Amino acid sequence: MIMSANSRPEKELPIISKPANQALDLAGYYKLEQFTEVTEAELLKLHGMGPKGIRMLKAALQERGLSFAKKS
């Protein structure tokens, strides 16, 4: 099934790297608020996501007063 550009949610994530952005896209992450429900460790399991991407997402979250979920 082919998705049109209009059927996808608008992304508000920082541009990290092509592999990291693709990994987040495939996992369904489009809004920063979604990362408050996931830990850094969980994101690092995504193929293409690395420490640099985590740092960039963390900075973007902090700008909005948000943070990753805490380890349980």
N, CA, C and O atoms as CSV, one atom per row, in Angstrom:
chain,resi,resn,atom,element,x,y,z
A,1,MET,N,N,0.837,-1.167,0.000
A,1,MET,CA,C,0.000,0.000,0.000
A,1,MET,C,C,0.893,1.245,0.000
A,1,MET,O,O,1.850,1.328,0.770
A,2,ILE,N,N,0.587,2.170,-0.832
A,2,ILE,CA,C,1.372,3.402,-0.947
A,2,ILE,C,C,0.673,4.496,-0.160
A,2,ILE,O,O,-0.526,4.723,-0.321
A,3,MET,N,N,1.438,5.178,0.699
A,3,MET,CA,C,0.888,6.278,1.482
A,3,MET,C,C,1.174,7.585,0.781
A,3,MET,O,O,2.284,7.815,0.302
A,4,SER,N,N,0.186,8.426,0.721
A,4,SER,CA,C,0.426,9.760,0.175
A,4,SER,C,C,1.011,10.634,1.269
A,4,SER,O,O,0.878,10.331,2.454
A,5,ALA,N,N,1.650,11.704,0.873
A,5,ALA,CA,C,2.248,12.610,1.847
A,5,ALA,C,C,1.188,13.198,2.767
A,5,ALA,O,O,1.489,13.536,3.912
A,6,ASN,N,N,-0.032,13.324,2.296
A,6,ASN,CA,C,-1.100,13.908,3.098
A,6,ASN,C,C,-1.634,12.965,4.159
A,6,ASN,O,O,-2.276,13.423,5.104
A,7,SER,N,N,-1.392,11.655,4.040
A,7,SER,CA,C,-1.934,10.709,4.999
A,7,SER,C,C,-1.001,10.470,6.175
A,7,SER,O,O,-1.368,9.758,7.110
A,8,ARG,N,N,0.189,11.042,6.153
A,8,ARG,CA,C,1.147,10.857,7.229
A,8,ARG,C,C,1.063,12.034,8.190
A,8,ARG,O,O,0.822,13.167,7.774
A,9,PRO,N,N,1.263,11.763,9.473
A,9,PRO,CA,C,1.258,12.863,10.435
A,9,PRO,C,C,2.424,13.819,10.171
A,9,PRO,O,O,3.474,13.412,9.674
A,10,GLU,N,N,2.227,15.071,10.506
A,10,GLU,CA,C,3.294,16.053,10.341
A,10,GLU,C,C,4.394,15.767,11.360
A,10,GLU,O,O,4.119,15.570,12.544
A,11,LYS,N,N,5.637,15.744,10.890
A,11,LYS,CA,C,6.766,15.451,11.768
A,11,LYS,C,C,7.258,16.733,12.416
A,11,LYS,O,O,7.302,17.788,11.783
A,12,GLU,N,N,7.624,16.628,13.677
A,12,GLU,CA,C,8.188,17.764,14.383
A,12,GLU,C,C,9.515,17.380,15.045
A,12,GLU,O,O,9.920,17.979,16.041
A,13,LEU,N,N,10.170,16.390,14.485
A,13,LEU,CA,C,11.427,15.915,15.052
A,13,LEU,C,C,12.613,16.635,14.427
A,13,LEU,O,O,12.546,17.069,13.277
A,14,PRO,N,N,13.702,16.761,15.187
A,14,PRO,CA,C,14.902,17.364,14.601
A,14,PRO,C,C,15.480,16.452,13.528
A,14,PRO,O,O,15.311,15.234,13.587
A,15,ILE,N,N,16.153,17.031,12.561
A,15,ILE,CA,C,16.828,16.224,11.549
A,15,ILE,C,C,18.120,15.719,12.165
A,15,ILE,O,O,18.989,16.508,12.537
A,16,ILE,N,N,18.243,14.417,12.270
A,16,ILE,CA,C,19.396,13.810,12.931
A,16,ILE,C,C,20.356,13.300,11.860
A,16,ILE,O,O,21.350,13.952,11.536
A,17,SER,N,N,20.053,12.163,11.335
A,17,SER,CA,C,20.787,11.574,10.218
A,17,SER,C,C,19.764,10.775,9.439
A,17,SER,O,O,18.707,10.428,9.965
A,18,LYS,N,N,20.070,10.487,8.211
A,18,LYS,CA,C,19.102,9.766,7.395
A,18,LYS,C,C,18.731,8.411,8.019
A,18,LYS,O,O,17.543,8.101,8.116
A,19,PRO,N,N,19.716,7.588,8.446
A,19,PRO,CA,C,19.335,6.305,9.053
A,19,PRO,C,C,18.502,6.459,10.321
A,19,PRO,O,O,17.547,5.712,10.533
A,20,ALA,N,N,18.863,7.435,11.170
A,20,ALA,CA,C,18.116,7.634,12.415
A,20,ALA,C,C,16.704,8.133,12.120
A,20,ALA,O,O,15.738,7.649,12.710
A,21,ASN,N,N,16.584,9.087,11.223
A,21,ASN,CA,C,15.253,9.596,10.889
A,21,ASN,C,C,14.382,8.508,10.262
A,21,ASN,O,O,13.182,8.443,10.528
A,22,GLN,N,N,14.980,7.656,9.435
A,22,GLN,CA,C,14.214,6.549,8.843
A,22,GLN,C,C,13.781,5.560,9.921
A,22,GLN,O,O,12.657,5.058,9.893
A,23,ALA,N,N,14.672,5.282,10.867
A,23,ALA,CA,C,14.335,4.352,11.950
A,23,ALA,C,C,13.163,4.888,12.765
A,23,ALA,O,O,12.240,4.144,13.099
A,24,LEU,N,N,13.204,6.172,13.082
A,24,LEU,CA,C,12.113,6.778,13.851
A,24,LEU,C,C,10.817,6.788,13.050
A,24,LEU,O,O,9.742,6.532,13.591
A,25,ASP,N,N,10.925,7.082,11.774
A,25,ASP,CA,C,9.759,7.100,10.896
A,25,ASP,C,C,9.115,5.718,10.828
A,25,ASP,O,O,7.899,5.584,10.963
A,26,LEU,N,N,9.935,4.695,10.618
A,26,LEU,CA,C,9.404,3.325,10.521
A,26,LEU,C,C,8.797,2.845,11.833
A,26,LEU,O,O,7.861,2.046,11.838
A,27,ALA,N,N,9.336,3.339,12.947
A,27,ALA,CA,C,8.811,2.949,14.259
A,27,ALA,C,C,7.577,3.760,14.651
A,27,ALA,O,O,6.947,3.484,15.672
A,28,GLY,N,N,7.234,4.763,13.836
A,28,GLY,CA,C,6.021,5.532,14.084
A,28,GLY,C,C,6.189,6.740,14.982
A,28,GLY,O,O,5.211,7.243,15.536
A,29,TYR,N,N,7.420,7.214,15.133
A,29,TYR,CA,C,7.665,8.406,15.953
A,29,TYR,C,C,7.625,9.642,15.074
A,29,TYR,O,O,8.417,9.779,14.141
A,30,TYR,N,N,6.704,10.537,15.375
A,30,TYR,CA,C,6.530,11.760,14.601
A,30,TYR,C,C,6.535,13.019,15.465
A,30,TYR,O,O,6.824,14.111,14.975
A,31,LYS,N,N,6.218,12.868,16.745
A,31,LYS,CA,C,6.120,14.019,17.646
A,31,LYS,C,C,7.038,13.816,18.848
A,31,LYS,O,O,7.196,12.697,19.337
A,32,LEU,N,N,7.635,14.895,19.312
A,32,LEU,CA,C,8.539,14.815,20.452
A,32,LEU,C,C,7.859,14.234,21.689
A,32,LEU,O,O,8.491,13.510,22.459
A,33,GLU,N,N,6.598,14.538,21.883
A,33,GLU,CA,C,5.879,14.060,23.062
A,33,GLU,C,C,5.864,12.534,23.140
A,33,GLU,O,O,5.747,11.975,24.231
A,34,GLN,N,N,5.980,11.856,22.005
A,34,GLN,CA,C,5.980,10.392,22.003
A,34,GLN,C,C,7.190,9.828,22.753
A,34,GLN,O,O,7.133,8.712,23.271
A,35,PHE,N,N,8.276,10.590,22.813
A,35,PHE,CA,C,9.498,10.091,23.441
A,35,PHE,C,C,9.438,10.130,24.960
A,35,PHE,O,O,10.326,9.593,25.623
A,36,THR,N,N,8.419,10.749,25.521
A,36,THR,CA,C,8.274,10.746,26.971
A,36,THR,C,C,7.808,9.379,27.468
A,36,THR,O,O,7.808,9.118,28.671
A,37,GLU,N,N,7.414,8.514,26.546
A,37,GLU,CA,C,6.920,7.181,26.897
A,37,GLU,C,C,7.906,6.079,26.542
A,37,GLU,O,O,7.576,4.898,26.651
A,38,VAL,N,N,9.117,6.449,26.116
A,38,VAL,CA,C,10.113,5.467,25.706
A,38,VAL,C,C,11.452,5.845,26.333
A,38,VAL,O,O,11.757,7.026,26.500
A,39,THR,N,N,12.248,4.832,26.680
A,39,THR,CA,C,13.560,5.101,27.273
A,39,THR,C,C,14.617,5.238,26.180
A,39,THR,O,O,14.415,4.826,25.037
A,40,GLU,N,N,15.739,5.825,26.559
A,40,GLU,CA,C,16.858,5.942,25.628
A,40,GLU,C,C,17.296,4.551,25.168
A,40,GLU,O,O,17.596,4.349,23.991
A,41,ALA,N,N,17.334,3.599,26.093
A,41,ALA,CA,C,17.763,2.237,25.768
A,41,ALA,C,C,16.853,1.599,24.718
A,41,ALA,O,O,17.320,0.888,23.829
A,42,GLU,N,N,15.565,1.857,24.830
A,42,GLU,CA,C,14.625,1.298,23.858
A,42,GLU,C,C,14.867,1.892,22.471
A,42,GLU,O,O,14.808,1.181,21.468
A,43,LEU,N,N,15.137,3.191,22.420
A,43,LEU,CA,C,15.396,3.834,21.125
A,43,LEU,C,C,16.694,3.344,20.503
A,43,LEU,O,O,16.790,3.211,19.283
A,44,LEU,N,N,17.692,3.077,21.336
A,44,LEU,CA,C,18.969,2.600,20.814
A,44,LEU,C,C,18.853,1.224,20.166
A,44,LEU,O,O,19.737,0.821,19.410
A,45,LYS,N,N,17.790,0.511,20.450
A,45,LYS,CA,C,17.565,-0.801,19.834
A,45,LYS,C,C,17.112,-0.688,18.385
A,45,LYS,O,O,17.168,-1.662,17.635
A,46,LEU,N,N,16.661,0.509,17.989
A,46,LEU,CA,C,16.214,0.710,16.607
A,46,LEU,C,C,17.423,0.733,15.681
A,46,LEU,O,O,18.400,1.434,15.946
A,47,HIS,N,N,17.360,-0.022,14.612
A,47,HIS,CA,C,18.442,-0.050,13.629
A,47,HIS,C,C,18.568,1.326,12.990
A,47,HIS,O,O,17.622,1.826,12.383
A,48,GLY,N,N,19.742,1.932,13.130
A,48,GLY,CA,C,19.976,3.252,12.560
A,48,GLY,C,C,20.033,4.354,13.606
A,48,GLY,O,O,20.470,5.467,13.316
A,49,MET,N,N,19.597,4.051,14.807
A,49,MET,CA,C,19.606,5.051,15.876
A,49,MET,C,C,20.851,4.841,16.740
A,49,MET,O,O,21.140,3.727,17.177
A,50,GLY,N,N,21.575,5.925,16.975
A,50,GLY,CA,C,22.791,5.833,17.770
A,50,GLY,C,C,22.856,6.909,18.835
A,50,GLY,O,O,21.905,7.669,19.019
A,51,PRO,N,N,23.984,6.974,19.540
A,51,PRO,CA,C,24.148,7.950,20.622
A,51,PRO,C,C,23.973,9.408,20.176
A,51,PRO,O,O,23.419,10.215,20.922
A,52,LYS,N,N,24.431,9.745,18.990
A,52,LYS,CA,C,24.278,11.120,18.501
A,52,LYS,C,C,22.801,11.469,18.346
A,52,LYS,O,O,22.376,12.558,18.731
A,53,GLY,N,N,22.026,10.559,17.790
A,53,GLY,CA,C,20.594,10.792,17.633
A,53,GLY,C,C,19.898,10.960,18.971
A,53,GLY,O,O,19.008,11.798,19.117
A,54,ILE,N,N,20.305,10.160,19.947
A,54,ILE,CA,C,19.730,10.266,21.288
A,54,ILE,C,C,20.040,11.636,21.876
A,54,ILE,O,O,19.164,12.280,22.452
A,55,ARG,N,N,21.294,12.086,21.732
A,55,ARG,CA,C,21.679,13.405,22.260
A,55,ARG,C,C,20.858,14.524,21.618
A,55,ARG,O,O,20.427,15.454,22.300
A,56,MET,N,N,20.646,14.432,20.312
A,56,MET,CA,C,19.889,15.471,19.610
A,56,MET,C,C,18.416,15.464,20.028
A,56,MET,O,O,17.809,16.520,20.202
A,57,LEU,N,N,17.855,14.275,20.185
A,57,LEU,CA,C,16.467,14.188,20.643
A,57,LEU,C,C,16.343,14.703,22.078
A,57,LEU,O,O,15.390,15.406,22.412
A,58,LYS,N,N,17.314,14.348,22.921
A,58,LYS,CA,C,17.289,14.791,24.313
A,58,LYS,C,C,17.325,16.317,24.383
A,58,LYS,O,O,16.600,16.920,25.175
A,59,ALA,N,N,18.163,16.941,23.561
A,59,ALA,CA,C,18.251,18.405,23.539
A,59,ALA,C,C,16.920,19.015,23.093
A,59,ALA,O,O,16.467,20.004,23.670
A,60,ALA,N,N,16.297,18.432,22.077
A,60,ALA,CA,C,15.011,18.941,21.592
A,60,ALA,C,C,13.927,18.774,22.660
A,60,ALA,O,O,13.079,19.649,22.830
A,61,LEU,N,N,13.960,17.658,23.372
A,61,LEU,CA,C,12.997,17.438,24.449
A,61,LEU,C,C,13.203,18.464,25.564
A,61,LEU,O,O,12.241,19.045,26.067
A,62,GLN,N,N,14.455,18.678,25.944
A,62,GLN,CA,C,14.755,19.611,27.029
A,62,GLN,C,C,14.312,21.028,26.695
A,62,GLN,O,O,13.895,21.770,27.585
A,63,GLU,N,N,14.396,21.411,25.432
A,63,GLU,CA,C,13.939,22.737,25.011
A,63,GLU,C,C,12.452,22.930,25.299
A,63,GLU,O,O,11.988,24.055,25.484
A,64,ARG,N,N,11.718,21.834,25.335
A,64,ARG,CA,C,10.272,21.884,25.596
A,64,ARG,C,C,9.922,21.478,27.025
A,64,ARG,O,O,8.748,21.355,27.374
A,65,GLY,N,N,10.944,21.273,27.839
A,65,GLY,CA,C,10.694,20.874,29.221
A,65,GLY,C,C,10.275,19.426,29.360
A,65,GLY,O,O,9.619,19.057,30.335
A,66,LEU,N,N,10.653,18.592,28.383
A,66,LEU,CA,C,10.297,17.171,28.384
A,66,LEU,C,C,11.551,16.322,28.552
A,66,LEU,O,O,12.671,16.826,28.473
A,67,SER,N,N,11.348,15.025,28.786
A,67,SER,CA,C,12.475,14.095,28.870
A,67,SER,C,C,12.016,12.702,28.470
A,67,SER,O,O,10.821,12.416,28.399
A,68,PHE,N,N,13.002,11.835,28.209
A,68,PHE,CA,C,12.695,10.440,27.918
A,68,PHE,C,C,12.077,9.799,29.154
A,68,PHE,O,O,12.217,10.307,30.266
A,69,ALA,N,N,11.394,8.681,28.945
A,69,ALA,CA,C,10.846,7.919,30.068
A,69,ALA,C,C,12.009,7.393,30.905
A,69,ALA,O,O,13.098,7.146,30.387
A,70,LYS,N,N,11.771,7.229,32.177
A,70,LYS,CA,C,12.779,6.685,33.084
A,70,LYS,C,C,12.761,5.170,33.002
A,70,LYS,O,O,11.726,4.566,32.720
A,71,LYS,N,N,13.914,4.560,33.251
A,71,LYS,CA,C,13.983,3.097,33.284
A,71,LYS,C,C,13.130,2.595,34.429
A,71,LYS,O,O,13.133,3.156,35.524
A,72,SER,N,N,12.394,1.514,34.152
A,72,SER,CA,C,11.533,0.984,35.218
A,72,SER,C,C,12.141,-0.224,35.878
A,72,SER,O,O,11.546,-0.791,36.794
